[in-house]
């Protein structure tokens, strides 16, 4: 069962210390959009998303969004935020993400991935051998496609938590590493 261990976990991407990103020496922070960065029904970047993006970029780290959602949903949000993105990423398979990263001049090892779902974010980062921070969903409201999978996700998380498989908790903003 140890093969399923998540490298890192956090309550939210907004809680993670910026020092954590610099210590990992990453070139890009790859963040899922729906329920990781914003609720799925949020089409305008929040103040905290703008601040996170600016803080990360001030460290010389690129801020990129990768989402399984459609171009219609992802593009307007990302353009307002001023970030590079990949929509309809087909994350589960990983090939589209790897191709996108190569186009961006990035290797998987240059990136830290952040997402809220086991069946997309965890599985694709495992397939491409990426480093993941698994977060909790920021809201209980989900897209219709995600509702059913979320129930299974919760059971798996609970099981992993009991067995110590949720990985290392990321240092919080007020903590240092």
Residue frames as qw, qx, qy, qz and C-alpha x, y, z in Angstrom:
[[0.000, 0.883, 0.469, 0.000, 0.00, 0.00, 0.00],
 [0.384, -0.640, 0.067, 0.662, 2.97, 2.36, 0.48],
 [0.391, 0.152, 0.540, 0.729, 3.17, 2.78, -3.30],
 [0.012, 0.765, 0.546, 0.341, 0.10, 5.04, -3.05],
 [0.403, -0.608, -0.279, 0.625, 1.70, 7.56, -0.71],
 [0.250, 0.918, 0.186, 0.246, 1.19, 11.20, -1.65],
 [0.571, 0.268, -0.264, 0.730, 4.40, 13.28, -1.43],
 [0.072, -0.010, -0.347, 0.935, 2.81, 16.34, 0.25],
 [0.139, -0.667, -0.695, -0.230, -0.55, 17.54, 1.44],
 [0.065, -0.019, -0.243, 0.968, -2.04, 20.84, 2.59],
 [0.246, 0.567, 0.639, -0.457, -5.43, 22.16, 3.51],
 [0.435, 0.863, 0.236, -0.103, -5.19, 24.72, 0.69],
 [0.669, 0.400, 0.063, 0.623, -2.69, 26.08, -1.80],
 [0.043, -0.851, -0.003, -0.524, -3.18, 29.40, -0.02],
 [0.712, -0.695, 0.082, -0.060, -1.84, 28.01, 3.24],
 [0.908, 0.054, 0.001, 0.416, 1.55, 26.87, 1.92],
 [0.375, -0.773, 0.153, 0.489, 4.64, 28.81, 2.93],
 [0.544, 0.817, -0.174, -0.078, 6.40, 30.53, 0.04],
 [0.212, -0.684, 0.698, 0.017, 9.67, 29.28, 1.54],
 [0.774, 0.033, 0.629, -0.064, 8.51, 25.76, 0.73],
 [0.719, 0.680, 0.144, -0.008, 8.50, 26.59, -2.99],
 [0.213, 0.873, -0.436, 0.057, 11.96, 28.15, -2.91],
 [0.510, -0.486, 0.706, -0.070, 13.43, 25.25, -0.89],
 [0.822, 0.238, 0.518, -0.008, 12.20, 22.83, -3.55],
 [0.185, -0.461, 0.499, 0.711, 13.98, 24.93, -6.21],
 [0.504, 0.512, 0.690, 0.085, 11.08, 24.64, -8.62],
 [0.154, -0.043, 0.363, 0.918, 10.75, 26.68, -11.79],
 [0.393, -0.235, -0.408, -0.790, 6.97, 26.40, -12.03],
 [0.302, 0.120, 0.756, -0.568, 4.01, 25.96, -9.73],
 [0.291, -0.126, -0.731, -0.605, 1.33, 24.06, -11.63],
 [0.270, 0.120, 0.639, -0.710, -2.08, 24.56, -10.01],
 [0.025, 0.451, 0.859, 0.242, -5.44, 22.98, -10.75],
 [0.144, -0.300, -0.106, -0.937, -8.21, 25.54, -11.14],
 [0.622, -0.413, -0.305, -0.591, -11.55, 24.13, -9.99],
 [0.804, -0.557, -0.141, -0.153, -11.76, 23.57, -6.25],
 [0.773, -0.121, -0.156, 0.603, -8.02, 24.01, -5.80],
 [0.278, 0.090, 0.004, 0.956, -7.52, 27.65, -6.75],
 [0.352, -0.007, 0.049, -0.935, -11.16, 28.76, -6.99],
 [0.578, 0.267, 0.678, -0.368, -14.65, 27.29, -6.74],
 [0.404, 0.200, 0.759, 0.470, -15.81, 25.85, -10.08],
 [0.174, 0.812, 0.537, 0.149, -18.37, 28.63, -10.49],
 [0.247, -0.828, 0.038, 0.502, -15.84, 31.45, -10.02],
 [0.697, 0.569, 0.271, 0.343, -14.90, 33.08, -13.32],
 [0.147, 0.895, -0.176, 0.382, -12.99, 36.10, -12.02],
 [0.628, 0.128, -0.564, 0.520, -9.72, 35.66, -10.09],
 [0.528, -0.796, -0.293, 0.037, -10.12, 36.35, -6.38],
 [0.060, -0.925, 0.322, -0.195, -7.83, 38.73, -4.52],
 [0.680, -0.513, 0.523, 0.024, -6.12, 35.79, -2.84],
 [0.860, 0.298, 0.333, 0.245, -5.49, 34.07, -6.21],
 [0.387, 0.869, -0.072, 0.300, -3.97, 37.28, -7.58],
 [0.344, -0.827, 0.419, -0.150, -1.81, 37.66, -4.47],
 [0.852, -0.214, 0.465, 0.113, -0.64, 34.03, -4.62],
 [0.757, 0.546, 0.197, 0.298, 0.25, 34.35, -8.30],
 [0.171, 0.918, -0.192, 0.302, 2.14, 37.61, -7.69],
 [0.567, -0.689, 0.443, -0.086, 3.95, 36.21, -4.63],
 [0.893, 0.012, 0.406, 0.194, 5.01, 33.07, -6.49],
 [0.633, 0.681, 0.111, 0.352, 6.17, 35.03, -9.53],
 [0.114, -0.940, 0.265, -0.184, 8.13, 37.44, -7.28],
 [0.716, -0.473, 0.504, 0.098, 10.23, 34.40, -6.34],
 [0.156, 0.536, -0.688, -0.463, 11.08, 33.82, -10.00],
 [0.301, 0.106, 0.948, -0.016, 8.71, 30.86, -10.19],
 [0.291, -0.077, -0.531, -0.792, 6.20, 30.58, -13.03],
 [0.438, 0.183, 0.649, -0.594, 2.54, 30.21, -12.08],
 [0.302, 0.091, -0.724, -0.614, 0.64, 27.94, -14.47],
 [0.659, 0.053, 0.456, -0.596, -2.86, 26.51, -14.40],
 [0.228, 0.102, -0.897, -0.366, -3.65, 23.04, -15.72],
 [0.546, 0.106, 0.468, -0.687, -7.31, 22.06, -15.75],
 [0.249, 0.186, 0.924, 0.221, -9.48, 19.30, -17.14],
 [0.305, 0.691, 0.468, -0.458, -12.22, 21.87, -17.66],
 [0.579, 0.633, 0.420, 0.295, -13.05, 23.40, -21.04],
 [0.398, 0.185, 0.116, 0.891, -11.34, 26.28, -22.80],
 [0.200, -0.683, -0.367, -0.599, -14.58, 28.26, -22.36],
 [0.639, -0.735, -0.226, 0.009, -14.25, 28.01, -18.58],
 [0.759, -0.351, 0.007, 0.549, -10.45, 28.17, -18.17],
 [0.494, 0.382, 0.205, 0.754, -9.34, 30.76, -20.75],
 [0.107, -0.828, -0.162, -0.526, -11.25, 33.83, -19.49],
 [0.695, -0.715, -0.036, 0.069, -10.16, 33.18, -15.90],
 [0.790, -0.192, 0.150, 0.562, -6.50, 32.63, -16.80],
 [0.381, 0.564, 0.205, 0.704, -6.37, 35.62, -19.14],
 [0.309, -0.876, -0.097, -0.358, -7.68, 37.85, -16.34],
 [0.768, -0.601, 0.110, 0.194, -5.12, 36.36, -13.96],
 [0.274, 0.862, -0.417, -0.090, -2.40, 36.75, -16.59],
 [0.516, -0.428, 0.741, 0.033, -1.11, 33.17, -16.53],
 [0.364, 0.285, -0.792, -0.399, -0.27, 30.44, -18.98],
 [0.679, -0.043, 0.536, -0.500, -2.72, 27.56, -18.91],
 [0.187, 0.074, -0.906, -0.372, -3.71, 24.22, -20.35],
 [0.655, 0.037, 0.285, -0.699, -7.43, 23.45, -20.55],
 [0.941, 0.169, -0.040, -0.291, -9.05, 20.10, -21.31],
 [0.050, -0.706, 0.706, -0.022, -5.80, 18.56, -20.08],
 [0.915, 0.045, -0.364, -0.170, -6.99, 14.95, -19.96],
 [0.221, -0.723, 0.580, -0.303, -4.92, 14.75, -16.79],
 [0.896, -0.207, 0.349, -0.183, -5.64, 11.13, -16.08],
 [0.912, 0.365, 0.049, 0.180, -3.53, 10.09, -19.08],
 [0.559, -0.647, 0.184, 0.484, -0.64, 12.52, -18.56],
 [0.636, 0.211, 0.421, 0.611, 0.50, 12.73, -22.19],
 [0.167, 0.846, 0.294, 0.413, -1.08, 16.12, -22.87],
 [0.445, -0.889, 0.050, 0.095, 0.45, 17.58, -19.70],
 [0.715, -0.313, 0.352, 0.517, 3.94, 16.31, -20.62],
 [0.487, 0.493, 0.421, 0.585, 3.62, 17.73, -24.15],
 [0.088, -0.947, -0.198, -0.235, 2.45, 21.09, -22.72],
 [0.583, -0.747, 0.156, 0.280, 5.35, 21.26, -20.24],
 [0.687, -0.005, 0.402, 0.605, 7.85, 20.52, -23.01],
 [0.281, 0.730, 0.368, 0.503, 6.33, 23.31, -25.11],
 [0.297, -0.946, -0.053, -0.121, 6.77, 25.62, -22.10],
 [0.423, 0.633, -0.522, 0.386, 10.45, 24.65, -21.83],
 [0.503, -0.527, 0.497, -0.472, 9.86, 22.82, -18.55],
 [0.434, 0.104, -0.895, 0.019, 10.70, 19.34, -17.33],
 [0.671, -0.533, -0.466, -0.221, 8.45, 17.52, -14.89],
 [0.684, -0.267, -0.393, 0.554, 11.25, 17.79, -12.30],
 [0.185, 0.233, -0.045, 0.954, 11.11, 21.61, -12.61],
 [0.417, -0.417, -0.272, -0.761, 7.52, 21.69, -11.37],
 [0.090, 0.109, 0.830, -0.539, 5.45, 21.29, -8.25],
 [0.315, -0.330, -0.655, -0.602, 1.87, 20.27, -8.96],
 [0.180, 0.073, 0.619, -0.760, -1.05, 21.23, -6.72],
 [0.457, -0.166, -0.574, -0.659, -4.51, 19.71, -6.93],
 [0.492, -0.224, 0.464, -0.702, -7.50, 18.58, -4.94],
 [0.901, 0.096, 0.017, -0.424, -8.47, 15.24, -6.52],
 [0.593, -0.339, 0.721, 0.112, -7.03, 11.76, -6.25],
 [0.727, 0.356, 0.581, 0.087, -8.54, 10.53, -9.53],
 [0.516, 0.833, 0.054, 0.194, -7.12, 13.35, -11.60],
 [0.009, 0.913, -0.365, 0.183, -4.34, 15.29, -9.89],
 [0.615, -0.510, 0.600, -0.028, -2.80, 12.44, -7.92],
 [0.866, 0.186, 0.453, 0.100, -3.02, 9.89, -10.73],
 [0.609, 0.769, -0.002, 0.196, -1.60, 12.10, -13.48],
 [0.073, -0.867, 0.470, -0.147, 1.31, 13.35, -11.38],
 [0.743, -0.318, 0.589, 0.003, 2.08, 9.76, -10.44],
 [0.836, 0.434, 0.313, 0.124, 2.03, 8.73, -14.11],
 [0.476, 0.815, -0.121, 0.307, 4.36, 11.54, -15.19],
 [0.746, -0.161, -0.343, 0.548, 6.50, 11.10, -12.04],
 [0.040, 0.666, -0.024, 0.745, 5.71, 14.59, -10.77],
 [0.249, -0.104, -0.659, 0.702, 5.74, 16.00, -7.26],
 [0.294, -0.587, -0.529, -0.538, 2.24, 16.70, -5.90],
 [0.100, 0.003, 0.574, -0.813, 0.70, 18.66, -3.08],
 [0.250, -0.460, -0.796, -0.304, -2.76, 17.17, -2.57],
 [0.139, -0.124, 0.304, -0.934, -5.10, 19.77, -1.10],
 [0.210, 0.456, 0.799, -0.331, -8.58, 19.59, 0.28],
 [0.149, 0.603, 0.549, 0.559, -11.32, 20.97, -1.99],
 [0.103, 0.053, -0.249, 0.961, -11.90, 24.63, -1.18],
 [0.544, -0.006, 0.123, -0.830, -15.67, 24.20, -1.37],
 [0.485, 0.079, 0.855, -0.166, -18.13, 21.32, -1.15],
 [0.619, 0.640, 0.152, -0.429, -19.80, 22.53, -4.34],
 [0.438, -0.251, 0.731, 0.459, -18.61, 20.49, -7.36],
 [0.416, 0.286, -0.514, -0.694, -19.21, 20.18, -11.08],
 [0.888, 0.009, 0.104, -0.448, -21.74, 17.45, -11.87],
 [0.782, 0.390, -0.484, 0.037, -18.93, 15.31, -13.33],
 [0.252, 0.442, -0.685, 0.521, -17.00, 15.41, -10.07],
 [0.611, -0.417, 0.208, -0.640, -19.76, 14.82, -7.51],
 [0.974, -0.096, -0.096, -0.180, -19.76, 11.05, -7.69],
 [0.737, 0.334, -0.409, 0.422, -16.01, 10.61, -7.83],
 [0.076, -0.621, 0.387, -0.677, -15.65, 12.91, -4.81],
 [0.825, -0.405, 0.114, -0.379, -17.45, 10.39, -2.60],
 [0.961, 0.068, -0.146, 0.223, -14.89, 7.71, -3.45],
 [0.389, 0.607, -0.312, 0.619, -12.08, 10.27, -3.09],
 [0.431, -0.650, 0.273, -0.563, -13.21, 11.01, 0.49],
 [0.957, -0.259, 0.070, -0.110, -13.13, 7.34, 1.45],
 [0.830, 0.309, -0.188, 0.425, -9.67, 6.86, -0.01],
 [0.111, 0.687, -0.308, 0.649, -8.33, 9.96, 1.76],
 [0.673, -0.570, 0.219, -0.417, -9.71, 8.75, 5.07],
 [0.993, -0.056, -0.002, 0.108, -8.07, 5.37, 4.58],
 [0.635, 0.488, -0.219, 0.557, -4.75, 6.93, 3.54],
 [0.186, -0.740, 0.267, -0.589, -4.86, 9.32, 6.51],
 [0.858, -0.445, 0.152, -0.208, -5.31, 6.40, 8.94],
 [0.952, 0.049, 0.068, 0.296, -2.35, 4.62, 7.36],
 [0.374, -0.725, 0.209, 0.539, -0.12, 7.70, 7.21],
 [0.596, 0.215, 0.566, 0.527, -0.11, 7.76, 3.42],
 [0.216, 0.927, 0.306, 0.000, -1.17, 11.38, 2.88],
 [0.607, 0.481, -0.080, 0.628, 2.44, 12.48, 2.78],
 [0.411, -0.204, -0.322, 0.828, 4.24, 15.29, 4.52],
 [0.024, 0.895, 0.430, -0.119, 2.15, 18.28, 5.52],
 [0.439, 0.572, 0.050, 0.691, 3.43, 21.40, 3.78],
 [0.311, -0.278, -0.392, 0.820, 4.71, 24.14, 6.07],
 [0.068, 0.856, 0.513, 0.005, 2.10, 26.83, 6.58],
 [0.301, 0.807, 0.043, 0.507, 2.72, 30.47, 5.76],
 [0.356, -0.864, 0.219, -0.280, 3.60, 31.39, 9.34],
 [0.871, -0.356, 0.294, 0.170, 5.94, 28.37, 9.68],
 [0.257, 0.773, -0.543, -0.204, 9.42, 27.97, 8.26],
 [0.998, 0.050, -0.026, 0.008, 11.23, 24.88, 7.04]]
